[in-house]
């Protein structure tokens, strides 16, 4: 039985191998699902639409200022906030702050979002290819 001593985010977990005559199967103990936050359901009322190029423009304008480390997840994210007829994109790494305001069409109501920068970069790449 081995443990994972390099992992500092959780207690040491036994890692082992089950040996059958022809098969080697690695196994580890897992965490209880109750220890993880529940992902909220998104209702139809929370849906919004806007031009893809405007959403990409908002992300691209601020993503450089998001922190690259994962010590403070709120700093390595992009805040998307609805203010009146505008959508505000903001990011910071605590030394610099970037903010971009994009007009929102159609009077949509947008929930406040915290979009991780790594996911935002990938989302930008996916949306650019559509």
DSSP file (Angstrom, degrees, kcal/mol; ACC not computed):
  #  RESIDUE AA STRUCTURE BP1 BP2  ACC     N-H-->O    O-->H-N    N-H-->O    O-->H-N    TCO  KAPPA ALPHA  PHI   PSI    X-CA   Y-CA   Z-CA
    1    1 A X              0   0    0      0, 0.0     2,-0.2     0, 0.0    15,-0.2   0.000 360.0 360.0 360.0 128.1    0.0    0.0    0.0
    2    2 A X  E     -A   15   0A   0     13,-3.0    13,-3.4    11,-0.0     2,-0.3  -0.691 360.0-148.1-108.4 163.2    1.4    3.4   -1.0
    3    3 A X  E     -A   14   0A   0     11,-0.2     2,-0.9    -2,-0.2    11,-0.2  -0.854  22.6-116.3-124.9 167.9    0.3    6.9   -0.1
    4    4 A X    >   +     0   0    0      9,-0.6     3,-1.2    -2,-0.3     9,-0.1  -0.716  38.0 168.4-103.3  81.3    0.4   10.2   -2.0
    5    5 A X  T 3   +     0   0    0     -2,-0.9    -1,-0.2     1,-0.2     7,-0.1   0.721  69.1  64.4 -69.9 -21.5    2.8   12.3    0.1
    6    6 A X  T 3  S+     0   0    0     -3,-0.1     2,-0.5     2,-0.0    -1,-0.2   0.649  80.6  94.4 -76.7 -14.0    3.2   15.1   -2.5
    7    7 A X    <   +     0   0    0     -3,-1.2     3,-0.1     1,-0.1    -3,-0.1  -0.690  43.7 172.5 -84.1 120.5   -0.5   16.1   -2.2
    8    8 A X        +     0   0    0     -2,-0.5    -1,-0.1     1,-0.1     4,-0.0   0.468  66.7  73.0-103.7  -4.0   -1.0   18.9    0.3
    9    9 A X  S    S+     0   0    0      2,-0.1     2,-0.3     1,-0.1    -1,-0.1   0.611 105.2  21.0 -87.5 -11.6   -4.7   19.6   -0.5
   10   10 A X  S    S-     0   0    0     -3,-0.1     3,-0.1     3,-0.0    -1,-0.1  -0.960  91.9 -82.2-149.8 163.5   -6.0   16.4    1.2
   11   11 A X        -     0   0    0     -2,-0.3    -7,-0.1     1,-0.2    -2,-0.1  -0.290  67.7 -75.6 -65.5 156.2   -5.1   13.9    3.9
   12   12 A X        -     0   0    0     -9,-0.1     2,-0.5     1,-0.1    -1,-0.2  -0.286  51.7-156.5 -55.1 131.1   -2.8   11.0    2.7
   13   13 A X        -     0   0    0     -9,-0.1    -9,-0.6    -3,-0.1     2,-0.1  -0.938  17.6-117.1-114.2 130.1   -4.9    8.5    0.7
   14   14 A X  E     -A    3   0A   0     -2,-0.5    15,-1.0   -11,-0.2     2,-0.4  -0.438  27.6-165.7 -66.1 136.8   -3.9    4.9    0.3
   15   15 A X  E     +AB   2  28A   0    -13,-3.4   -13,-3.0    13,-0.2     2,-0.3  -0.991  19.0 162.6-121.7 129.9   -3.1    3.8   -3.2
   16   16 A X  E     - B   0  27A   0     11,-2.5    11,-2.4    -2,-0.4     2,-0.4  -0.804  33.2-121.1-140.6 179.8   -2.9    0.2   -4.0
   17   17 A X  E     - B   0  26A   0     -2,-0.3     2,-0.6     9,-0.2     9,-0.2  -0.993  13.0-148.1-128.3 132.6   -2.9   -2.5   -6.6
   18   18 A X  E     - B   0  25A   0      7,-3.1     7,-2.4    -2,-0.4     2,-0.6  -0.895  21.0-154.2 -97.2 124.3   -5.3   -5.5   -6.8
   19   19 A X  E     + B   0  24A   0     -2,-0.6     2,-0.3     5,-0.2     5,-0.2  -0.886  19.6 170.7-107.9 120.0   -3.5   -8.4   -8.4
   20   20 A X        -     0   0    0      3,-2.8    -2,-0.0    -2,-0.6     5,-0.0  -0.716  53.8 -94.3-108.8 168.6   -5.3  -11.2  -10.2
   21   21 A X  S    S+     0   0    0     -2,-0.3     3,-0.1     1,-0.2    -2,-0.0   0.850 121.5  12.7 -54.6 -35.2   -3.4  -13.8  -12.2
   22   22 A X  S    S+     0   0    0      1,-0.1     2,-0.4    -3,-0.0    -1,-0.2   0.485 121.0  64.0-120.8  -5.0   -3.7  -11.8  -15.5
   23   23 A X        -     0   0    0      2,-0.0    -3,-2.8     0, 0.0     2,-0.5  -0.972  52.4-162.8-130.8 135.3   -4.9   -8.3  -14.4
   24   24 A X  E     -B   19   0A   0     -2,-0.4     2,-0.5    -5,-0.2    -5,-0.2  -0.978  16.4-172.8-112.4 121.5   -3.3   -5.5  -12.3
   25   25 A X  E     -B   18   0A   0     -7,-2.4    -7,-3.1    -2,-0.5     2,-0.2  -0.956  13.0-147.0-120.1 116.4   -5.9   -3.0  -11.2
   26   26 A X  E     +B   17   0A   0     -2,-0.5     2,-0.3    -9,-0.2    -9,-0.2  -0.529  24.5 177.9 -75.5 148.2   -4.9    0.2   -9.4
   27   27 A X  E     -B   16   0A   0    -11,-2.4   -11,-2.5    -2,-0.2     2,-0.3  -0.981  13.9-176.6-146.6 159.3   -7.3    1.5   -6.8
   28   28 A X  E     -B   15   0A   0     -2,-0.3     2,-0.2   -13,-0.2   -13,-0.2  -0.977  35.8-100.7-149.0 156.1   -7.6    4.4   -4.3
   29   29 A X        -     0   0    0    -15,-1.0     2,-0.2    -2,-0.3    -2,-0.0  -0.585  42.6-143.0 -76.5 142.7  -10.1    5.4   -1.7
   30   30 A X        -     0   0    0     -2,-0.2     2,-0.2     1,-0.1    -1,-0.0  -0.562  13.0-104.1-105.0 170.7  -12.4    8.2   -2.8
   31   31 A X        -     0   0    0     -2,-0.2     2,-0.2     1,-0.1    -1,-0.1  -0.589  39.0-101.5 -89.8 153.6  -13.9   11.2   -1.1
   32   32 A X    >   -     0   0    0     -2,-0.2     3,-1.6     1,-0.1     4,-0.2  -0.516  24.5-130.1 -71.7 141.2  -17.5   11.4    0.0
   33   33 A X  G >  S+     0   0    0      1,-0.3     3,-1.5    -2,-0.2    -1,-0.1   0.741 102.9  72.1 -66.0 -21.6  -19.7   13.4   -2.4
   34   34 A X  G 3  S+     0   0    0      1,-0.3    -1,-0.3     4,-0.0     4,-0.1   0.697  87.2  64.9 -66.6 -18.1  -21.0   15.4    0.6
   35   35 A X  G <  S+     0   0    0     -3,-1.6     2,-0.3     2,-0.1    -1,-0.3   0.581  92.5  75.3 -80.5  -9.0  -17.7   17.1    0.9
   36   36 A X  S <  S-     0   0    0     -3,-1.5     2,-0.0    -4,-0.2     0, 0.0  -0.787  90.5-105.4-104.8 147.0  -18.1   18.8   -2.5
   37   37 A X        -     0   0    0     -2,-0.3     2,-0.4     1,-0.1    -2,-0.1  -0.346  35.3-111.5 -68.9 150.4  -20.4   21.8   -3.2
   38   38 A X        -     0   0    0     -4,-0.1     2,-0.5     1,-0.0    -1,-0.1  -0.678  26.9-125.8 -81.5 131.1  -23.6   21.2   -5.1
   39   39 A X        -     0   0    0     -2,-0.4    -1,-0.0     1,-0.1     2,-0.0  -0.671  32.1-121.5 -77.9 124.1  -23.6   22.7   -8.6
   40   40 A X        -     0   0    0     -2,-0.5     2,-0.2     1,-0.1    -1,-0.1  -0.315  20.1-113.6 -70.1 149.2  -26.7   24.9   -8.8
   41   41 A X        -     0   0    0      1,-0.0     2,-0.6    -2,-0.0    -1,-0.1  -0.584  26.4-133.9 -76.5 141.7  -29.4   24.2  -11.4
   42   42 A X        -     0   0    0     -2,-0.2     2,-0.1     3,-0.0    -1,-0.0  -0.877  20.2-150.8-101.4 124.2  -29.7   27.0  -14.0
   43   43 A X    >   -     0   0    0     -2,-0.6     3,-1.2     1,-0.1     4,-0.4  -0.426  27.7-109.0 -89.4 166.7  -33.3   28.1  -14.8
   44   44 A X  G >  S+     0   0    0      1,-0.3     3,-1.2     2,-0.2    -1,-0.1   0.804 117.3  64.8 -62.4 -29.5  -34.6   29.5  -18.0
   45   45 A X  G 3  S+     0   0    0      1,-0.2    -1,-0.3     3,-0.0    64,-0.2   0.757  97.8  55.3 -66.4 -23.7  -34.9   32.8  -16.3
   46   46 A X  G <  S+     0   0    0     -3,-1.2    65,-0.5    64,-0.1    -1,-0.2   0.552  84.9 106.2 -86.2  -8.5  -31.1   33.0  -16.0
   47   47 A X    <   +     0   0    0     -3,-1.2    62,-0.3    -4,-0.4     2,-0.3  -0.435  45.4 174.7 -73.2 145.1  -30.5   32.5  -19.7
   48   48 A X        -     0   0    0     -2,-0.1     2,-0.4    60,-0.1    62,-0.0  -0.966  16.6-148.6-143.8 161.1  -29.3   35.5  -21.7
   49   49 A X        +     0   0    0     -2,-0.3     2,-0.3    56,-0.2    59,-0.2  -0.985  22.2 153.4-134.4 147.3  -28.2   36.1  -25.2
   50   50 A X        -     0   0    0     -2,-0.4    54,-0.1    54,-0.1     5,-0.0  -0.963  54.4 -70.0-159.2 161.2  -25.8   38.6  -26.8
   51   51 A X    >>  -     0   0    0     -2,-0.3     4,-1.8     1,-0.1     3,-0.5  -0.351  40.2-133.8 -60.0 136.0  -23.6   38.7  -29.9
   52   52 A X  H 3> S+     0   0    0      1,-0.2     4,-2.7     2,-0.2     5,-0.2   0.890 104.5  56.9 -58.5 -42.2  -20.7   36.2  -29.6
   53   53 A X  H 3> S+     0   0    0      1,-0.2     4,-2.2     2,-0.2    -1,-0.2   0.845 106.0  50.8 -62.4 -32.6  -18.2   38.8  -30.8
   54   54 A X  H <> S+     0   0    0     -3,-0.5     4,-2.2     2,-0.2    -1,-0.2   0.896 110.9  48.1 -70.2 -39.8  -19.2   41.2  -28.0
   55   55 A X  H  X S+     0   0    0     -4,-1.8     4,-2.1     2,-0.2    -2,-0.2   0.930 114.1  46.2 -65.1 -44.9  -18.8   38.4  -25.4
   56   56 A X  H  X S+     0   0    0     -4,-2.7     4,-3.2     1,-0.2     5,-0.2   0.907 110.8  53.8 -62.1 -42.2  -15.4   37.5  -26.8
   57   57 A X  H  X S+     0   0    0     -4,-2.2     4,-1.8    -5,-0.2    -1,-0.2   0.898 108.6  49.4 -59.9 -42.0  -14.4   41.2  -26.9
   58   58 A X  H  X S+     0   0    0     -4,-2.2     4,-0.7     2,-0.2    -1,-0.2   0.925 114.7  43.6 -63.7 -45.2  -15.3   41.6  -23.2
   59   59 A X  H >X S+     0   0    0     -4,-2.1     4,-2.2     1,-0.2     3,-1.2   0.945 113.7  49.9 -64.9 -48.6  -13.3   38.5  -22.2
   60   60 A X  H 3< S+     0   0    0     -4,-3.2     4,-0.4     1,-0.3    -1,-0.2   0.821 105.2  59.4 -61.8 -31.2  -10.3   39.4  -24.4
   61   61 A X  H 3< S+     0   0    0     -4,-1.8    -1,-0.3    -5,-0.2    -2,-0.2   0.725 121.1  21.5 -70.7 -22.0  -10.2   42.9  -23.0
   62   62 A X  H X< S+     0   0    0     -3,-1.2     3,-1.8    -4,-0.7     4,-0.5   0.562  93.5  92.5-122.8 -12.2   -9.7   41.8  -19.4
   63   63 A X  G >< S+     0   0    0     -4,-2.2     3,-1.1     1,-0.3    -3,-0.1   0.789  79.6  65.1 -62.0 -28.3   -8.2   38.3  -19.4
   64   64 A X  G 3  S+     0   0    0     -4,-0.4    -1,-0.3     1,-0.2    -2,-0.1   0.769  99.3  54.1 -64.5 -24.3   -4.6   39.5  -19.3
   65   65 A X  G <  S+     0   0    0     -3,-1.8    31,-0.3     2,-0.1    -1,-0.2   0.589  82.6 106.9 -88.8 -10.2   -5.2   41.0  -15.8
   66   66 A X  S <  S-     0   0    0     -3,-1.1    27,-0.3    -4,-0.5    10,-0.2  -0.431  80.6-104.1 -69.9 142.2   -6.5   37.9  -14.1
   67   67 A X        -     0   0    0      8,-2.9    50,-0.2    25,-1.1    -1,-0.1  -0.319  20.2-149.1 -64.3 147.9   -4.1   36.2  -11.7
   68   68 A X  S    S+     0   0    0     25,-0.1    -1,-0.1    -3,-0.1     8,-0.1   0.653  70.8  82.5 -94.2 -17.9   -2.4   33.1  -13.0
   69   69 A X  S    S-     0   0    0      1,-0.1     3,-0.1     3,-0.1     6,-0.0  -0.314  71.2-138.9 -82.2 169.6   -2.0   31.3   -9.6
   70   70 A X  S    S+     0   0    0      1,-0.1     3,-0.4    -2,-0.1    -1,-0.1   0.183  76.6  99.9-113.6  15.8   -4.7   29.3   -7.9
   71   71 A X  S    S+     0   0    0      1,-0.3     2,-0.5     2,-0.1    -1,-0.1   0.922  96.9  26.2 -67.8 -43.2   -4.2   30.5   -4.4
   72   72 A X  S >> S-     0   0    0      1,-0.1     3,-1.7    -3,-0.1     4,-1.0  -0.883  72.7-169.1-119.9  97.3   -7.1   32.9   -4.6
   73   73 A X  T 34 S+     0   0    0     -2,-0.5     3,-0.3    -3,-0.4    -1,-0.1   0.798  84.7  62.5 -59.2 -30.0   -9.6   31.6   -7.2
   74   74 A X  T >4 S+     0   0    0      1,-0.2     3,-0.6     2,-0.1    -1,-0.3   0.776 104.3  48.7 -67.7 -23.5  -11.6   34.8   -7.2
   75   75 A X  T <4 S+     0   0    0     -3,-1.7    -8,-2.9     1,-0.2    17,-0.3   0.690 106.0  56.2 -86.8 -19.5   -8.4   36.6   -8.5
   76   76 A X  T 3< S+     0   0    0     -4,-1.0    41,-2.7    -3,-0.3    42,-0.4  -0.022 102.8  76.9 -98.9  30.7   -7.8   34.1  -11.2
   77   77 A X  E <  S-C  116   0B   0     -3,-0.6     2,-0.5    39,-0.3    15,-0.5  -0.849  77.4-120.6-132.6 167.9  -11.3   34.7  -12.6
   78   78 A X  E     -C  115   0B   0     37,-3.1    37,-3.0    -2,-0.3     2,-0.4  -0.959  24.5-141.8-111.0 125.6  -13.2   37.2  -14.7
   79   79 A X  E     -CD 114  90B   0     11,-3.1    11,-2.3    -2,-0.5     2,-0.5  -0.743  11.9-164.7 -86.7 131.5  -16.2   38.8  -13.0
   80   80 A X  E     +CD 113  89B   0     33,-2.7    33,-2.7    -2,-0.4     2,-0.4  -0.968  15.3 178.4-118.7 114.1  -19.2   39.4  -15.4
   81   81 A X  E     - D   0  88B   0      7,-2.7     7,-3.4    -2,-0.5     2,-0.6  -0.945  25.6-135.4-125.5 136.1  -21.7   41.8  -13.9
   82   82 A X  E     + D   0  87B   0     -2,-0.4     2,-0.4    28,-0.4     5,-0.2  -0.800  26.7 172.7 -91.7 120.9  -24.9   43.2  -15.3
   83   83 A X  E >   - D   0  86B   0      3,-2.5     3,-1.8    -2,-0.6     2,-0.3  -0.896  58.4 -61.5-131.5 103.4  -25.3   46.9  -14.7
   84   84 A X  T 3  S-     0   0    0     -2,-0.4    -1,-0.0     1,-0.3     0, 0.0  -0.439 119.1 -13.3  64.4-122.6  -28.3   48.5  -16.4
   85   85 A X  T 3  S+     0   0    0     -2,-0.3    19,-3.2    -3,-0.1     2,-0.3   0.174 125.9  79.9 -95.2  16.2  -28.0   48.1  -20.2
   86   86 A X  E <   -DE  83 103B   0     -3,-1.8    -3,-2.5    17,-0.3     2,-0.5  -0.872  65.8-142.8-126.7 155.6  -24.4   47.0  -19.9
   87   87 A X  E     -DE  82 102B   0     15,-3.1    15,-2.7    -2,-0.3     2,-0.5  -0.985  22.5-153.2-114.3 123.0  -22.4   44.0  -19.1
   88   88 A X  E     -DE  81 101B   0     -7,-3.4    -7,-2.7    -2,-0.5     2,-0.5  -0.869   6.1-164.0-104.0 125.3  -19.2   44.7  -17.2
   89   89 A X  E     +DE  80 100B   0     11,-3.2    11,-2.8    -2,-0.5     2,-0.3  -0.921  17.6 173.6-103.9 130.0  -16.2   42.4  -17.5
   90   90 A X  E     +DE  79  99B   0    -11,-2.3   -11,-3.1    -2,-0.5     2,-0.3  -0.999   9.6 170.2-141.7 143.3  -13.6   42.8  -14.8
   91   91 A X  E     + E   0  98B   0      7,-2.2     7,-2.8    -2,-0.3     2,-0.3  -0.991   3.4 174.2-148.7 149.5  -10.4   41.0  -13.7
   92   92 A X  E     - E   0  97B   0    -15,-0.5   -25,-1.1   -17,-0.3   -15,-0.3  -0.991  30.8-161.2-151.6 155.1   -7.5   41.7  -11.3
   93   93 A X        -     0   0    0      3,-1.3     4,-0.1    -2,-0.3   -27,-0.1   0.087  65.9 -99.2-118.5  18.9   -4.4   40.1   -9.9
   94   94 A X  S    S+     0   0    0      2,-0.5     3,-0.1   -29,-0.1   -28,-0.1   0.208 120.3  61.3  79.2  -8.5   -4.4   42.6   -7.0
   95   95 A X  S    S+     0   0    0      1,-0.3     2,-0.3   -30,-0.2    -1,-0.1   0.685 110.9  25.7-108.6 -32.6   -1.7   44.7   -8.8
   96   96 A X        -     0   0    0    -31,-0.3    -3,-1.3     2,-0.0    -2,-0.5  -0.942  66.0-154.5-132.1 154.0   -3.6   45.7  -11.9
   97   97 A X  E     -E   92   0B   0     -2,-0.3     2,-0.4    -5,-0.2    -5,-0.2  -0.995   6.1-170.2-131.8 132.0   -7.3   46.0  -12.7
   98   98 A X  E     +E   91   0B   0     -7,-2.8    -7,-2.2    -2,-0.4     2,-0.4  -0.978   8.0 176.4-122.9 137.0   -8.9   45.7  -16.1
   99   99 A X  E     -E   90   0B   0     -2,-0.4     2,-0.4    -9,-0.2    -9,-0.2  -0.998   5.7-177.4-141.5 135.3  -12.6   46.5  -16.8
  100  100 A X  E     -E   89   0B   0    -11,-2.8   -11,-3.2    -2,-0.4     2,-0.5  -0.999  12.0-153.8-135.3 131.4  -14.5   46.5  -20.0
  101  101 A X  E     -E   88   0B   0     -2,-0.4     2,-0.4   -13,-0.2   -13,-0.2  -0.912  13.2-173.6-107.1 128.3  -18.1   47.6  -20.4
  102  102 A X  E     -E   87   0B   0    -15,-2.7   -15,-3.1    -2,-0.5     2,-0.1  -0.970  29.0-111.8-123.5 135.3  -20.1   46.1  -23.3
  103  103 A X  E     -E   86   0B   0     -2,-0.4     2,-0.5   -17,-0.2   -17,-0.3  -0.413  27.6-144.6 -66.0 137.8  -23.6   47.1  -24.4
  104  104 A X        -     0   0    0    -19,-3.2     3,-0.5    -2,-0.1     2,-0.2  -0.923  14.1-147.5-107.9 124.6  -26.3   44.5  -23.7
  105  105 A X    >   +     0   0    0     -2,-0.5     3,-0.8     1,-0.2   -56,-0.2  -0.571  68.5  23.6 -91.8 152.5  -29.0   44.2  -26.2
  106  106 A X  T 3  S-     0   0    0      1,-0.2    -1,-0.2    -2,-0.2   -56,-0.0   0.544 108.8 -87.8  80.2   8.0  -32.7   43.3  -25.7
  107  107 A X  T 3   +     0   0    0     -3,-0.5    -1,-0.2     1,-0.2    -2,-0.1   0.810  68.7 174.0  61.8  30.8  -33.0   44.1  -22.0
  108  108 A X    <   -     0   0    0     -3,-0.8     2,-0.6   -59,-0.2    -1,-0.2  -0.317  30.7-130.0 -67.0 152.5  -31.8   40.7  -20.9
  109  109 A X        -     0   0    0    -62,-0.3     2,-0.5   -64,-0.2    -1,-0.1  -0.938  25.0-164.6-104.1 122.8  -31.2   40.0  -17.2
  110  110 A X        -     0   0    0     -2,-0.6   -28,-0.4   -62,-0.0   -63,-0.1  -0.921  14.8-131.3-112.5 126.9  -27.8   38.4  -16.6
  111  111 A X        -     0   0    0    -65,-0.5     2,-0.2    -2,-0.5   -31,-0.0  -0.424  38.7 -93.7 -70.4 151.8  -26.8   36.7  -13.4
  112  112 A X        -     0   0    0    -31,-0.1     2,-0.3    -2,-0.1   -31,-0.2  -0.497  51.1-164.1 -66.5 130.7  -23.5   37.7  -11.8
  113  113 A X  E     -C   80   0B   0    -33,-2.7   -33,-2.7    -2,-0.2     2,-0.5  -0.886  24.2-159.5-120.3 148.5  -20.8   35.3  -13.1
  114  114 A X  E     -C   79   0B   0     -2,-0.3     2,-0.6   -35,-0.2   -35,-0.2  -0.924  21.2-169.3-123.0 102.7  -17.3   34.5  -11.9
  115  115 A X  E     -C   78   0B   0    -37,-3.0   -37,-3.1    -2,-0.5     5,-0.1  -0.835  23.1-123.4-101.0 113.5  -15.7   32.8  -14.9
  116  116 A X  E  >  -C   77   0B   0     -2,-0.6     4,-2.6   -39,-0.3   -39,-0.3  -0.282  20.2-127.4 -55.7 137.8  -12.3   31.1  -14.2
  117  117 A X  H  > S+     0   0    0    -41,-2.7     4,-2.4     1,-0.2     5,-0.2   0.859 107.6  52.8 -59.5 -39.0   -9.6   32.6  -16.6
  118  118 A X  H  > S+     0   0    0    -42,-0.4     4,-1.7     1,-0.2    -1,-0.2   0.915 113.3  43.9 -64.1 -40.5   -8.5   29.2  -17.9
  119  119 A X  H  > S+     0   0    0      2,-0.2     4,-2.8    -3,-0.2    -2,-0.2   0.859 110.9  55.6 -70.3 -34.5  -12.0   28.3  -18.8
  120  120 A X  H  X S+     0   0    0     -4,-2.6     4,-2.5     2,-0.2    -2,-0.2   0.902 106.4  50.5 -64.4 -41.0  -12.6   31.8  -20.2
  121  121 A X  H  X S+     0   0    0     -4,-2.4     4,-1.9     2,-0.2    -1,-0.2   0.915 113.5  45.0 -63.0 -42.5   -9.6   31.3  -22.6
  122  122 A X  H  X S+     0   0    0     -4,-1.7     4,-2.3     2,-0.2    -2,-0.2   0.904 112.2  51.5 -68.2 -40.8  -10.9   28.0  -23.7
  123  123 A X  H  X S+     0   0    0     -4,-2.8     4,-2.7     1,-0.2     5,-0.2   0.889 108.1  53.2 -62.0 -39.5  -14.5   29.4  -24.1
  124  124 A X  H  X S+     0   0    0     -4,-2.5     4,-2.1     2,-0.2    -1,-0.2   0.920 109.2  48.2 -60.9 -44.8  -13.1   32.2  -26.2
  125  125 A X  H  X S+     0   0    0     -4,-1.9     4,-1.0     2,-0.2    -2,-0.2   0.899 113.1  47.7 -63.6 -41.1  -11.3   29.7  -28.5
  126  126 A X  H >< S+     0   0    0     -4,-2.3     3,-0.6     1,-0.2    -2,-0.2   0.937 113.3  47.0 -65.9 -46.2  -14.5   27.6  -28.9
  127  127 A X  H >< S+     0   0    0     -4,-2.7     3,-1.4     1,-0.2    -2,-0.2   0.835 106.0  58.9 -67.8 -31.8  -16.7   30.6  -29.6
  128  128 A X  H 3< S+     0   0    0     -4,-2.1    -1,-0.2     1,-0.3    -2,-0.2   0.795 103.8  53.2 -66.1 -26.6  -14.2   32.1  -32.1
  129  129 A X  T <<        0   0    0     -4,-1.0    -1,-0.3    -3,-0.6    -2,-0.2   0.311 360.0 360.0 -92.1   8.9  -14.6   28.9  -34.2
  130  130 A X    <         0   0    0     -3,-1.4    -1,-0.2    -4,-0.1    -2,-0.1   0.429 360.0 360.0-101.6 360.0  -18.4   29.0  -34.4
